[in-house]
Amino acid sequence: MPDNAVQPQLDVFVSGLLFFDVVFAGLDQGPKPGMEIWTTEMASGPGGIANFAFTLARLGLRTGLAAAFGDDPFGRYCWTALSEEEGVDLSRSRLFSGWSTPTTASLAYEGDRALVTHGSPPPLGADQMIGDPPAARAAIVHLGPQPVEWPARTGGLVFADVGWDPTEEWSSAMLDQLAGCHAFMPNAHEAMSYTRTHTPAAALSRLGDLVPLAVVTCGGDGVLAVDAISGEDANVPGVPVDVHDPTGAGDVFGAALVVGTLAGWPLAERIRFANLVAALSVRRVGGAPSAPGWADVAGWWRDLTDQRLRHEYGFIPDVIPHNPEG
């Protein structure tokens, strides 16, 4: 890029559904009808697309978010947490009077979580709410039933994410939205369901024909990825940690992958870094508020004694900022 070229004001622009999360952890099992279960850990805060925004901001990227917020206590709290505490640009977001911020209860047990959500569709769709999106080096879009046009207009690499299909039909038409995307980052269940395959590796192979960077996350079993541009592939195991709450870990992984991609790291380092950041997030309770920053990464490296991990993650000291914060 020429020295006098105008740099985008944002590193990453993100849009999707925002929720107010209430997370209960420390459960031995999920509740059954007629039972009351007390838990030892609980947290609340922004969730959904906010998981991406928190992580990106805490890892030092200039981040913008377009999301609908209810003009209610939950929505105003999430707005303040994102804009004032994390420094996320909310100029393309909206507070809607008379519309309630969607709310999710997350129950974390047996190494996973179950979600109960209440809410209604936002008053405006993403394209209508965003209008002309800001220029950004990357965009993150959460795919839904209705395709959107705004990501391509940012001029950056488009990273696509997808969530649970409440119909459980997993229509392969969803994959048509990957045209023009740089990366797709589903978990193994999502990847196999949408591609009608039976193994994460088979799903990755199918997705690798659709996007330059295909990634399939397999929870504690690690990540599979292939980069058609560089010709690299990666099969990276998970980082062993004590899991307190996996809420939002997939979103945290995706945000960290964007960080490594924009930095130009080799594929294996990008995947390992994203694995690490996601693993650090599950040690704490909560979605977006549990997203780690560079200080958490530096602390993990400083305390690491496992020689295998020190070898595999030997690039970490070179990427940590000189004065990590958050």
Backbone bond lengths (Angstrom), bond angles and torsions (degrees), N, CA, C in turn:
res aa  C-N    CA-C-N  psi(-1)  N-CA   C-N-CA  omega(-1)  CA-C   N-CA-C  phi
1 M - - - 1.460 - - 1.524 109.17 -
2 P 1.345 119.17 134.39 1.451 120.68 179.80 1.517 111.51 -60.33
3 D 1.347 115.35 150.66 1.455 119.54 -177.33 1.517 112.32 -60.21
4 N 1.350 116.90 -29.56 1.459 118.99 -177.20 1.526 112.66 -92.84
5 A 1.335 117.50 6.47 1.466 120.43 178.43 1.518 109.93 -68.53
6 V 1.334 115.40 146.23 1.461 120.57 179.98 1.524 109.38 -78.07
7 Q 1.316 116.68 123.00 1.457 121.15 178.99 1.533 109.91 -81.06
8 P 1.337 118.46 141.75 1.465 119.89 175.44 1.532 110.75 -57.35
9 Q 1.319 116.11 142.88 1.461 119.83 179.08 1.525 111.75 -71.41
10 L 1.336 116.94 -21.88 1.459 121.04 -179.78 1.524 110.15 -117.77
11 D 1.323 115.38 146.85 1.458 119.55 169.22 1.521 110.01 -79.24
12 V 1.334 115.83 -44.39 1.469 120.40 -175.95 1.528 109.55 -138.60
13 F 1.320 115.53 135.06 1.468 121.64 173.17 1.519 107.53 -116.09
14 V 1.331 116.20 131.88 1.463 122.62 -171.57 1.524 109.49 -127.84
15 S 1.321 116.64 141.83 1.458 119.79 174.38 1.519 109.72 -145.06
16 G 1.325 115.45 144.22 1.457 120.80 179.06 1.516 109.68 169.24
17 L 1.308 116.40 -169.42 1.460 121.56 -179.03 1.523 110.89 -81.94
18 L 1.309 115.72 133.69 1.457 122.22 176.19 1.520 109.25 -106.53
19 F 1.319 115.62 141.16 1.462 121.67 178.97 1.521 109.76 -128.05
20 F 1.319 116.05 155.61 1.458 120.51 164.18 1.518 106.16 -95.08
21 D 1.337 115.85 118.69 1.465 121.68 -175.98 1.521 111.37 -98.19
22 V 1.315 115.10 138.40 1.464 122.38 166.30 1.524 105.95 -120.56
23 V 1.322 116.52 117.35 1.464 121.59 -172.25 1.526 109.79 -113.27
24 F 1.319 116.19 128.60 1.464 122.62 175.11 1.525 107.97 -112.16
25 A 1.312 117.30 123.87 1.464 122.17 179.92 1.523 109.25 -127.00
26 G 1.333 115.35 177.20 1.455 119.66 -177.40 1.509 113.18 77.74
27 L 1.337 116.88 19.43 1.462 121.50 179.73 1.521 110.67 -88.46
28 D 1.312 116.75 141.49 1.466 120.78 173.55 1.523 111.27 -81.43
29 Q 1.324 115.87 -28.42 1.460 121.04 -178.57 1.524 108.35 -158.94
30 G 1.345 115.03 166.63 1.447 119.21 175.23 1.518 111.05 -77.51
31 P 1.322 117.47 159.27 1.467 120.07 -179.49 1.521 111.79 -71.11
32 K 1.331 115.18 151.05 1.452 122.40 174.74 1.528 108.30 -116.35
33 P 1.327 117.60 157.06 1.468 119.62 -179.83 1.522 111.69 -52.02
34 G 1.318 115.24 133.10 1.455 121.23 178.76 1.514 114.74 86.63
35 M 1.342 117.97 -5.83 1.463 121.88 -177.78 1.526 111.04 -98.92
36 E 1.311 115.49 153.18 1.455 122.24 167.20 1.525 107.34 -122.64
37 I 1.316 116.49 126.93 1.462 121.87 -178.63 1.515 109.47 -116.98
38 W 1.330 115.69 129.22 1.454 121.03 174.41 1.526 108.63 -95.43
39 T 1.323 115.37 141.12 1.456 120.14 -178.62 1.523 110.56 -117.08
40 T 1.316 115.54 158.75 1.458 120.61 -176.51 1.528 113.06 -94.54
41 E 1.355 117.95 -14.24 1.461 120.66 -177.19 1.517 110.19 -138.49
42 M 1.326 115.79 143.30 1.455 120.57 -178.15 1.528 108.38 -155.53
43 A 1.338 116.27 144.24 1.464 121.41 176.54 1.518 108.42 -149.68
44 S 1.322 115.83 160.13 1.461 120.41 177.58 1.521 109.02 -144.15
45 G 1.327 115.71 157.95 1.451 119.99 179.07 1.513 111.24 158.52
46 P 1.337 117.84 -174.46 1.462 120.84 179.38 1.523 111.25 -62.24
47 G 1.327 115.76 148.83 1.463 120.95 178.23 1.515 110.16 -145.44
48 G 1.317 116.61 -168.08 1.454 120.51 -176.94 1.514 110.84 67.39
49 I 1.310 117.09 -130.39 1.458 121.49 -177.41 1.525 111.46 -63.55
50 A 1.330 117.67 -19.83 1.467 120.76 177.40 1.522 111.65 -63.99
51 N 1.330 117.40 -25.19 1.464 119.64 177.67 1.530 110.68 -59.24
52 F 1.329 115.88 -42.56 1.466 120.26 176.57 1.525 110.62 -63.17
53 A 1.322 116.34 -49.66 1.463 120.62 -174.38 1.518 111.69 -62.28
54 F 1.331 117.91 -43.86 1.465 121.24 178.44 1.521 110.35 -58.71
55 T 1.331 116.46 -48.60 1.468 120.31 -176.09 1.518 111.25 -63.22
56 L 1.321 116.84 -47.11 1.465 120.71 -179.68 1.523 111.02 -59.24
57 A 1.331 116.48 -45.35 1.460 119.91 -178.92 1.519 111.13 -65.68
58 R 1.327 117.38 -40.80 1.460 120.10 -178.12 1.523 112.20 -71.16
59 L 1.331 116.54 -19.25 1.460 120.21 175.93 1.532 111.52 -97.83
60 G 1.319 115.67 14.89 1.455 121.07 167.40 1.509 117.15 89.84
61 L 1.341 119.26 9.38 1.460 120.27 179.36 1.529 110.88 -92.49
62 R 1.325 115.11 141.95 1.461 121.32 176.11 1.526 107.08 -72.28
63 T 1.321 115.39 114.95 1.460 120.81 -166.82 1.517 111.23 -122.23
64 G 1.333 116.06 133.18 1.451 122.48 172.70 1.513 110.10 -116.60
65 L 1.320 116.71 145.53 1.461 121.92 -177.98 1.522 109.63 -132.23
66 A 1.322 116.03 131.97 1.457 122.36 170.96 1.519 107.76 -112.95
67 A 1.307 116.40 113.72 1.458 121.17 -179.80 1.521 109.06 -152.43
68 A 1.316 115.19 157.17 1.451 121.38 175.49 1.528 109.25 -88.51
69 F 1.324 116.02 131.59 1.464 123.30 176.25 1.529 107.49 -120.36
70 G 1.313 116.38 133.22 1.445 117.84 171.57 1.526 110.28 -71.38
71 D 1.319 117.12 143.27 1.464 120.04 176.33 1.525 108.15 -83.64
72 D 1.339 113.66 64.74 1.453 122.85 -178.53 1.526 107.83 -136.23
73 P 1.323 119.43 174.95 1.471 119.38 -177.11 1.525 113.84 -56.13
74 F 1.330 118.13 -41.45 1.462 120.02 179.68 1.524 110.98 -65.30
75 G 1.334 116.84 -44.85 1.445 120.19 -178.77 1.517 112.62 -65.31
76 R 1.323 116.91 -42.70 1.462 119.54 -179.50 1.526 110.79 -67.74
77 Y 1.334 116.45 -35.50 1.468 119.27 176.40 1.528 110.77 -63.38
78 C 1.341 116.79 -45.63 1.466 120.29 -179.85 1.524 110.58 -63.69
79 W 1.318 117.40 -39.39 1.464 121.80 179.32 1.521 110.19 -60.14
80 T 1.338 115.84 -47.37 1.463 120.08 -179.41 1.524 111.39 -64.24
81 A 1.337 116.44 -42.86 1.467 119.68 -179.16 1.522 111.49 -60.87
82 L 1.321 116.60 -40.99 1.458 120.30 -178.12 1.528 112.21 -74.53
83 S 1.319 116.71 -48.27 1.467 119.46 -172.21 1.521 113.08 -80.31
84 E 1.328 116.96 -46.22 1.459 120.11 -173.70 1.527 112.87 -88.58
85 E 1.322 117.39 -37.49 1.461 119.71 -177.10 1.527 112.63 -87.47
86 E 1.335 117.83 -35.02 1.470 120.91 -176.12 1.524 113.35 -107.62
87 G 1.318 118.18 -11.12 1.458 121.11 177.32 1.513 114.56 74.28
88 V 1.334 118.33 25.48 1.458 122.19 178.84 1.525 109.36 -81.04
89 D 1.332 116.96 134.81 1.457 123.00 178.76 1.526 109.46 -75.62
90 L 1.337 116.95 115.59 1.461 121.76 -178.81 1.523 111.73 -108.37
91 S 1.318 117.84 23.89 1.468 120.34 -175.94 1.531 112.55 -64.95
92 R 1.350 118.10 -21.40 1.470 120.80 176.76 1.519 111.79 -100.05
93 S 1.322 118.75 5.42 1.462 122.52 176.56 1.528 109.77 -91.94
94 R 1.338 115.82 165.51 1.459 120.35 -178.54 1.520 110.67 -138.39
95 L 1.334 115.99 141.10 1.455 123.36 167.85 1.527 107.68 -94.61
96 F 1.332 117.90 123.91 1.456 121.60 -176.87 1.524 110.39 -110.29
97 S 1.315 115.88 118.12 1.461 121.23 176.83 1.518 109.43 -72.42
98 G 1.331 116.14 137.04 1.457 120.52 177.45 1.513 113.97 84.41
99 W 1.321 117.20 -0.33 1.473 121.13 177.15 1.520 108.28 -117.84
100 S 1.313 117.24 131.92 1.465 121.43 -175.16 1.518 111.11 -89.13
101 T 1.323 116.08 137.66 1.458 121.60 175.52 1.528 109.52 -61.74
102 P 1.328 118.81 124.88 1.471 119.49 177.10 1.530 111.31 -55.64
103 T 1.312 115.81 142.55 1.464 121.40 -175.14 1.523 109.93 -126.95
104 T 1.327 115.42 136.15 1.464 121.69 -179.79 1.516 110.75 -124.38
105 A 1.320 116.47 132.82 1.460 122.33 168.59 1.520 107.58 -101.00
106 S 1.322 116.50 123.02 1.462 121.90 179.91 1.519 108.74 -110.13
107 L 1.321 116.68 126.67 1.459 122.78 179.51 1.519 107.77 -110.58
108 A 1.320 116.66 112.26 1.467 121.58 -175.78 1.520 109.73 -100.17
109 Y 1.346 115.59 120.37 1.468 120.49 176.32 1.521 108.27 -161.81
110 E 1.331 115.06 156.60 1.471 123.00 179.46 1.524 111.53 54.72
111 G 1.330 117.54 36.20 1.448 121.61 176.19 1.510 115.43 75.84
112 D 1.332 117.91 4.67 1.454 121.43 179.73 1.519 108.50 -136.36
113 R 1.330 117.09 -171.07 1.448 119.90 176.83 1.511 109.80 -142.62
114 A 1.333 116.30 151.64 1.456 123.08 173.33 1.522 107.27 -116.93
115 L 1.333 115.84 143.19 1.460 120.77 -173.86 1.519 110.84 -118.15
116 V 1.326 115.37 140.73 1.461 122.88 171.05 1.524 106.27 -126.14
117 T 1.330 117.13 121.52 1.458 120.94 -172.78 1.512 111.38 -125.94
118 H 1.334 115.18 142.23 1.458 121.73 173.07 1.522 108.44 -125.33
119 G 1.331 116.41 134.82 1.454 119.47 177.10 1.509 110.92 170.17
120 S 1.320 115.37 172.64 1.459 122.21 177.00 1.518 108.31 -130.59
121 P 1.333 118.26 160.59 1.466 120.39 -178.74 1.525 111.48 -57.71
122 P 1.325 117.97 146.45 1.470 120.70 178.35 1.523 111.06 -61.07
123 P 1.338 117.72 153.52 1.467 121.16 -179.49 1.524 113.67 -61.55
124 L 1.345 117.36 -28.14 1.458 121.63 179.58 1.512 110.07 -126.02
125 G 1.335 116.90 145.36 1.450 120.93 172.91 1.514 110.40 -74.22
126 A 1.330 116.25 166.49 1.464 120.41 -174.67 1.527 112.10 -61.64
127 D 1.335 118.48 -45.49 1.461 120.04 -178.06 1.521 111.35 -61.25
128 Q 1.331 116.60 -41.66 1.457 120.37 -179.03 1.523 111.21 -68.91
129 M 1.320 116.70 -38.67 1.462 120.41 -178.42 1.525 111.41 -71.90
130 I 1.336 117.02 -39.37 1.459 121.01 -175.83 1.517 111.96 -77.88
131 G 1.336 116.84 -40.07 1.458 119.25 -174.30 1.520 109.56 68.25
132 D 1.328 116.23 -126.96 1.463 120.86 178.12 1.528 107.72 -85.72
133 P 1.331 119.42 110.24 1.470 120.11 -174.94 1.525 111.21 -72.21
134 P 1.321 117.06 156.05 1.462 119.85 177.23 1.525 110.61 -71.85
135 A 1.316 116.07 152.78 1.459 119.91 173.98 1.517 109.24 -66.80
136 A 1.312 116.53 139.47 1.463 121.30 -179.23 1.520 109.05 -150.96
137 R 1.323 115.65 153.52 1.461 120.44 178.35 1.527 111.39 -70.76
138 A 1.321 116.77 -25.22 1.457 121.56 179.00 1.516 109.08 -150.98
139 A 1.323 115.61 154.86 1.458 122.30 175.48 1.515 108.54 -131.21
140 I 1.323 115.82 142.45 1.459 120.64 175.96 1.519 107.94 -117.62
141 V 1.333 116.70 123.86 1.451 121.93 -179.29 1.516 109.66 -121.74
142 H 1.311 115.89 135.23 1.462 121.88 175.00 1.521 106.94 -94.20
143 L 1.334 116.98 111.30 1.455 120.76 -176.31 1.525 110.86 -66.86
144 G 1.325 115.16 141.09 1.449 121.64 177.58 1.509 110.21 -139.10
145 P 1.333 117.12 -174.65 1.470 119.98 -178.31 1.528 113.01 -60.46
146 Q 1.354 116.89 -32.60 1.450 120.67 -178.58 1.525 110.19 -102.18
147 P 1.331 118.63 118.77 1.470 120.94 177.59 1.531 111.09 -61.71
148 V 1.320 116.31 151.20 1.463 122.04 177.71 1.525 109.19 -123.33
149 E 1.320 115.23 156.75 1.455 120.99 -175.35 1.523 113.55 -105.85
150 W 1.351 117.51 -17.92 1.469 120.07 -170.32 1.532 114.34 -61.70
151 P 1.367 121.69 -34.55 1.473 118.73 -172.63 1.526 113.71 -57.89
152 A 1.323 117.50 -43.20 1.460 119.96 -177.17 1.521 111.88 -64.76
153 R 1.343 116.92 -25.70 1.459 120.08 -176.69 1.527 112.99 -80.23
154 T 1.333 117.95 -6.19 1.470 119.44 175.77 1.523 111.36 -76.02
155 G 1.329 116.79 -20.95 1.454 120.72 -179.06 1.514 114.41 82.53
156 G 1.344 117.89 1.16 1.464 121.28 -177.07 1.514 112.97 -106.75
157 L 1.327 115.72 179.30 1.462 121.77 174.84 1.527 108.93 -67.03
158 V 1.314 117.06 133.08 1.464 121.20 -177.67 1.526 109.48 -101.73
159 F 1.338 115.55 121.29 1.462 123.44 177.18 1.526 107.39 -106.30
160 A 1.319 116.70 123.12 1.454 121.41 -176.82 1.518 111.12 -105.36
161 D 1.318 114.11 139.34 1.458 122.61 177.87 1.525 106.91 -125.90
162 V 1.308 116.47 160.62 1.460 120.20 179.35 1.518 107.61 -146.48
163 G 1.312 116.84 157.51 1.461 120.20 -177.81 1.523 112.03 -123.99
164 W 1.307 114.87 -167.69 1.457 122.54 -179.68 1.525 110.19 -62.80
165 D 1.331 116.58 135.77 1.455 122.13 176.09 1.527 108.19 -93.04
166 P 1.348 118.55 107.78 1.466 119.51 -176.66 1.517 113.36 -63.37
167 T 1.344 117.46 -21.27 1.463 119.74 177.01 1.524 111.57 -79.81
168 E 1.333 116.57 -17.76 1.460 124.16 -175.45 1.530 112.48 55.87
169 E 1.334 115.70 26.45 1.466 120.06 174.71 1.523 111.42 -90.76
170 W 1.340 117.21 -25.74 1.458 123.23 176.48 1.536 110.32 49.50
171 S 1.327 115.38 57.51 1.455 120.71 -176.76 1.522 110.80 -60.94
172 S 1.327 115.65 128.16 1.457 119.99 179.03 1.519 111.92 -66.20
173 A 1.342 117.24 -12.69 1.459 120.52 176.94 1.524 111.30 -63.93
174 M 1.326 116.71 -23.00 1.465 119.92 177.18 1.527 110.36 -58.12
175 L 1.333 116.14 -34.54 1.461 119.89 -177.81 1.525 112.81 -69.63
176 D 1.344 117.00 -16.56 1.463 119.44 176.72 1.526 110.91 -63.52
177 Q 1.332 116.57 -24.35 1.460 120.45 -179.23 1.528 112.32 -73.47
178 L 1.323 117.48 -7.54 1.463 119.96 -179.21 1.527 112.74 -77.80
179 A 1.327 117.66 -9.86 1.463 119.91 176.83 1.523 109.02 -58.41
180 G 1.309 116.68 124.76 1.462 121.00 -178.67 1.507 114.36 90.18
181 C 1.335 118.16 -7.60 1.464 120.92 178.27 1.530 110.29 -84.34
182 H 1.312 116.10 147.50 1.464 121.17 175.90 1.523 111.06 -84.45
183 A 1.341 116.88 -37.29 1.463 120.35 -172.92 1.521 110.61 -142.48
184 F 1.327 115.43 151.98 1.460 123.03 173.38 1.515 106.92 -133.10
185 M 1.373 116.46 134.22 1.463 120.76 -168.31 1.530 112.45 -131.07
186 P 1.328 120.53 55.37 1.459 121.13 -179.78 1.530 111.99 -78.99
187 N 1.338 115.34 164.15 1.459 117.86 169.67 1.526 108.49 -83.91
188 A 1.317 116.08 174.40 1.462 120.54 -172.65 1.527 112.02 -61.43
189 H 1.326 117.05 -42.78 1.466 119.68 -179.26 1.520 110.67 -63.30
190 E 1.330 116.13 -46.02 1.465 120.07 178.83 1.527 110.93 -62.05
191 A 1.336 115.99 -45.78 1.462 120.50 -177.53 1.522 111.29 -61.39
192 M 1.328 117.32 -46.85 1.461 119.87 -178.93 1.527 111.57 -68.40
193 S 1.337 116.67 -35.59 1.463 119.72 -178.58 1.520 110.97 -67.94
194 Y 1.326 117.43 -44.77 1.463 119.76 -177.76 1.528 112.50 -72.83
195 T 1.320 117.55 -29.78 1.474 119.75 -178.67 1.519 112.99 -94.57
196 R 1.341 117.34 -4.02 1.468 122.28 -179.10 1.531 110.50 58.27
197 T 1.335 115.91 43.22 1.462 121.54 177.48 1.523 108.83 -116.05
198 H 1.342 115.86 174.71 1.461 119.37 -172.91 1.521 114.12 -118.96
199 T 1.324 117.87 -1.83 1.456 120.95 176.34 1.523 108.93 -138.80
200 P 1.339 117.05 152.10 1.466 118.77 176.21 1.524 112.81 -57.97
201 A 1.336 117.34 -36.77 1.463 120.46 -179.62 1.523 111.25 -64.76
202 A 1.327 117.02 -41.51 1.460 120.26 178.32 1.524 110.84 -66.02
203 A 1.329 116.09 -39.46 1.466 119.82 177.51 1.524 110.60 -63.31
204 L 1.331 116.22 -42.35 1.470 120.09 178.96 1.520 110.62 -60.38
205 S 1.317 116.57 -43.13 1.455 120.48 179.91 1.524 111.05 -59.42
206 R 1.330 116.86 -41.77 1.461 120.53 179.41 1.534 110.61 -67.66
207 L 1.324 116.61 -43.21 1.464 120.04 -178.11 1.522 111.68 -69.51
208 G 1.344 116.22 -29.09 1.457 119.84 178.64 1.516 113.13 -63.95
209 D 1.330 116.93 -17.34 1.459 120.58 175.67 1.526 112.08 -84.11
210 L 1.345 116.43 -9.41 1.461 120.44 -173.42 1.523 113.73 -106.91
211 V 1.325 117.21 -28.16 1.467 121.17 -177.67 1.527 109.41 -138.33
212 P 1.340 117.94 152.50 1.463 119.88 177.25 1.526 113.54 -62.06
213 L 1.333 117.02 -36.92 1.460 120.90 -179.39 1.522 109.29 -121.27
214 A 1.318 116.78 109.46 1.460 122.30 179.30 1.517 109.03 -110.71
215 V 1.331 116.00 132.36 1.462 121.93 -176.49 1.521 108.56 -135.51
216 V 1.320 117.16 132.54 1.460 122.11 175.93 1.522 108.09 -124.64
217 T 1.334 116.04 117.17 1.462 120.31 -179.66 1.525 109.66 -91.03
218 C 1.332 115.67 140.15 1.468 121.25 -175.48 1.528 111.24 -123.79
219 G 1.329 117.30 33.89 1.452 120.89 178.44 1.515 111.60 61.35
220 G 1.317 116.09 -135.26 1.453 120.82 -179.50 1.515 114.32 -65.44
221 D 1.347 117.30 -14.38 1.458 120.87 179.58 1.522 112.74 -82.34
222 G 1.331 117.70 -5.48 1.456 119.84 174.68 1.511 113.65 107.03
223 V 1.326 115.92 -154.17 1.468 122.54 -171.10 1.523 109.98 -142.65
224 L 1.340 115.56 142.02 1.453 122.99 171.29 1.522 107.83 -112.41
225 A 1.330 117.51 141.02 1.454 120.02 -179.05 1.514 110.27 -154.13
226 V 1.339 115.23 153.50 1.456 121.36 175.09 1.522 108.20 -143.90
227 D 1.323 116.23 134.67 1.452 123.11 -179.53 1.525 107.97 -116.69
228 A 1.330 116.43 107.60 1.469 120.60 -176.48 1.520 111.85 -70.95
229 I 1.339 117.35 -24.02 1.457 119.98 -178.05 1.529 111.10 -73.37
230 S 1.331 115.82 -46.76 1.465 119.81 -179.05 1.520 113.06 -88.89
231 G 1.344 116.96 -14.96 1.451 121.00 -176.54 1.516 113.31 78.93
232 E 1.323 117.76 11.73 1.471 121.42 -178.20 1.527 110.77 -90.91
233 D 1.318 115.69 152.67 1.456 121.17 167.03 1.517 107.94 -134.68
234 A 1.312 116.19 159.20 1.465 120.31 -176.30 1.518 110.05 -146.31
235 N 1.316 115.57 141.84 1.462 123.99 172.53 1.520 105.47 -133.63
236 V 1.330 116.13 96.51 1.461 122.41 -169.09 1.519 109.82 -112.00
237 P 1.335 118.55 125.71 1.463 120.24 178.52 1.518 111.68 -70.82
238 G 1.318 116.32 162.12 1.452 121.13 177.55 1.516 111.78 -70.26
239 V 1.331 115.38 162.70 1.464 121.75 176.29 1.521 107.94 -92.79
240 P 1.335 117.92 121.88 1.469 119.54 -177.28 1.531 111.67 -68.88
241 V 1.329 116.51 120.69 1.460 122.40 176.16 1.526 107.98 -144.69
242 D 1.329 115.78 163.18 1.459 120.88 172.36 1.526 107.96 -79.69
243 V 1.331 116.84 116.61 1.461 121.64 -176.22 1.526 109.72 -85.54
244 H 1.338 115.23 115.87 1.459 120.07 174.40 1.522 110.99 -96.98
245 D 1.342 116.75 -36.53 1.458 120.13 -178.16 1.526 109.70 -162.71
246 P 1.346 118.44 115.33 1.464 120.41 -179.20 1.527 114.20 -86.65
247 T 1.329 118.12 6.23 1.461 120.66 -178.98 1.529 110.88 -55.82
248 G 1.323 116.42 124.27 1.463 121.38 176.13 1.509 115.17 80.83
249 A 1.329 119.08 1.05 1.466 120.65 -174.84 1.529 111.82 -62.96
250 G 1.334 117.79 -36.49 1.455 119.82 178.50 1.516 112.55 -64.19
251 D 1.329 116.65 -38.24 1.462 120.98 177.48 1.522 110.76 -67.64
252 V 1.328 116.25 -41.49 1.464 120.48 177.96 1.520 110.04 -61.16
253 F 1.334 116.51 -42.32 1.461 120.80 176.49 1.527 110.50 -57.36
254 G 1.339 116.54 -49.15 1.452 120.40 -177.80 1.515 112.59 -60.12
255 A 1.327 116.77 -41.58 1.463 119.95 179.30 1.524 110.91 -63.78
256 A 1.330 116.83 -42.57 1.465 119.99 179.74 1.519 111.33 -66.82
257 L 1.333 117.55 -32.85 1.460 120.59 176.07 1.526 110.66 -63.32
258 V 1.316 116.72 -39.53 1.464 120.70 176.57 1.528 110.39 -62.16
259 V 1.339 116.56 -41.98 1.468 120.57 178.47 1.529 110.39 -56.56
260 G 1.324 116.72 -50.05 1.461 120.70 -178.36 1.517 113.10 -67.14
261 T 1.333 116.64 -35.26 1.457 120.01 179.76 1.521 111.01 -67.80
262 L 1.328 117.17 -44.69 1.461 120.13 179.10 1.528 111.26 -65.72
263 A 1.337 116.51 -26.67 1.465 120.15 178.06 1.527 112.22 -80.56
264 G 1.342 117.04 -10.69 1.457 120.32 177.36 1.508 115.08 79.75
265 W 1.334 118.15 25.10 1.462 120.49 -179.28 1.523 110.99 -74.90
266 P 1.345 117.30 156.60 1.469 120.99 171.85 1.533 110.67 -58.68
267 L 1.325 116.60 155.14 1.459 120.37 -174.41 1.525 112.46 -57.44
268 A 1.333 117.96 -46.34 1.466 119.83 -177.48 1.519 111.19 -60.60
269 E 1.332 117.95 -37.82 1.465 120.48 178.65 1.523 110.94 -69.59
270 R 1.323 116.76 -38.47 1.466 119.59 177.20 1.521 110.83 -60.39
271 I 1.344 115.54 -45.87 1.463 119.50 -177.46 1.525 110.63 -68.49
272 R 1.334 117.13 -41.47 1.461 119.25 179.30 1.532 110.74 -63.46
273 F 1.331 116.58 -42.32 1.458 119.27 179.14 1.528 110.82 -62.76
274 A 1.330 117.41 -44.86 1.456 120.53 179.35 1.530 110.70 -63.56
275 N 1.338 116.68 -40.66 1.466 120.68 175.21 1.519 111.41 -57.73
276 L 1.334 115.39 -45.00 1.460 120.62 -177.90 1.522 111.21 -64.19
277 V 1.324 117.30 -47.97 1.459 120.69 -178.19 1.530 110.42 -62.04
278 A 1.337 117.15 -41.50 1.463 120.02 176.94 1.523 111.06 -64.09
279 A 1.346 116.81 -40.69 1.467 120.48 179.73 1.525 110.96 -63.77
280 L 1.325 117.11 -39.43 1.460 119.75 178.38 1.525 111.09 -64.84
281 S 1.337 116.48 -31.76 1.466 119.06 -178.43 1.524 112.09 -70.07
282 V 1.335 118.19 -32.94 1.462 119.44 -175.85 1.523 112.19 -78.06
283 R 1.318 117.80 -6.50 1.461 120.18 176.48 1.522 111.35 -75.38
284 R 1.341 115.98 -16.88 1.465 120.65 179.52 1.517 109.63 -116.63
285 V 1.309 116.64 162.54 1.459 122.59 -178.06 1.526 109.43 -92.84
286 G 1.326 115.97 135.01 1.449 120.70 177.54 1.510 111.43 120.01
287 G 1.342 116.57 162.08 1.446 121.68 178.76 1.513 111.22 -85.98
288 A 1.336 116.48 -99.44 1.464 120.70 -178.05 1.527 113.37 -56.84
289 P 1.326 119.79 -43.54 1.472 118.68 -178.01 1.529 113.92 -61.99
290 S 1.326 118.36 -19.25 1.468 119.98 -179.97 1.518 112.48 -87.16
291 A 1.333 117.81 -3.51 1.466 120.60 -179.22 1.525 110.12 -60.86
292 P 1.331 118.48 129.17 1.460 120.61 -177.93 1.523 112.27 -81.13
293 G 1.319 115.32 159.54 1.453 121.69 172.44 1.514 109.49 -114.45
294 W 1.339 116.26 -172.66 1.461 120.25 -176.81 1.527 112.23 -63.59
295 A 1.332 117.81 -31.94 1.466 119.61 178.61 1.527 110.77 -63.16
296 D 1.345 116.96 -35.82 1.466 120.38 177.86 1.529 110.55 -68.06
297 V 1.334 116.41 -40.24 1.466 119.86 177.55 1.528 110.32 -63.51
298 A 1.334 115.81 -44.47 1.464 120.12 179.50 1.524 111.46 -62.97
299 G 1.335 116.46 -39.11 1.458 120.01 178.76 1.509 112.46 -65.90
300 W 1.349 116.37 -39.49 1.471 120.05 177.12 1.525 110.14 -61.21
301 W 1.330 117.37 -45.97 1.458 120.56 -178.85 1.529 110.93 -64.68
302 R 1.311 116.29 -41.09 1.469 120.54 -178.89 1.528 111.18 -61.77
303 D 1.332 117.27 -37.48 1.463 120.97 -175.74 1.523 113.25 -92.61
304 L 1.326 117.71 -1.90 1.465 121.24 -174.28 1.530 110.83 -73.52
305 T 1.321 115.57 127.62 1.470 120.66 178.16 1.525 112.61 -116.03
306 D 1.337 117.17 -14.90 1.462 121.37 -179.81 1.524 108.98 -66.90
307 Q 1.332 117.40 116.87 1.453 121.32 -174.44 1.527 112.44 -68.90
308 R 1.317 117.02 -33.35 1.470 118.82 176.87 1.518 110.43 -63.24
309 L 1.321 116.39 -46.67 1.456 119.90 179.74 1.524 111.39 -66.46
310 R 1.326 117.36 -36.50 1.463 119.07 178.75 1.531 110.67 -63.99
311 H 1.317 116.55 -32.01 1.464 119.85 176.63 1.530 110.59 -73.29
312 E 1.343 116.81 -48.56 1.456 120.27 -176.59 1.527 111.72 -66.53
313 Y 1.320 116.91 -32.69 1.464 121.45 -177.23 1.527 111.52 -106.10
314 G 1.311 116.39 27.03 1.455 120.21 -178.30 1.517 114.43 -64.54
315 F 1.336 117.21 -13.72 1.467 120.64 178.04 1.528 112.65 -78.89
316 I 1.330 117.12 -15.10 1.461 120.76 -173.19 1.540 113.39 -57.80
317 P 1.347 120.27 -45.42 1.473 117.83 -179.73 1.520 113.34 -59.66
318 D 1.321 117.81 -27.30 1.462 121.06 -178.60 1.521 113.16 -77.25
319 V 1.331 117.88 -19.32 1.472 119.84 -176.69 1.530 112.39 -104.07
320 I 1.320 117.83 -14.48 1.467 120.08 179.41 1.526 108.67 -70.83
321 P 1.326 118.86 130.91 1.463 121.01 176.00 1.533 111.30 -58.00
322 H 1.313 116.16 154.85 1.463 119.87 -178.12 1.524 112.43 -61.88
323 N 1.312 116.40 -32.88 1.469 120.43 179.48 1.527 108.98 -125.41
324 P 1.343 117.76 73.49 1.473 119.58 -177.04 1.504 110.97 -63.65
325 E 1.337 114.15 141.72 1.455 120.92 178.17 1.518 108.20 -131.66
326 G 1.332 115.72 154.50 1.452 122.10 172.40 1.507 114.86 70.87
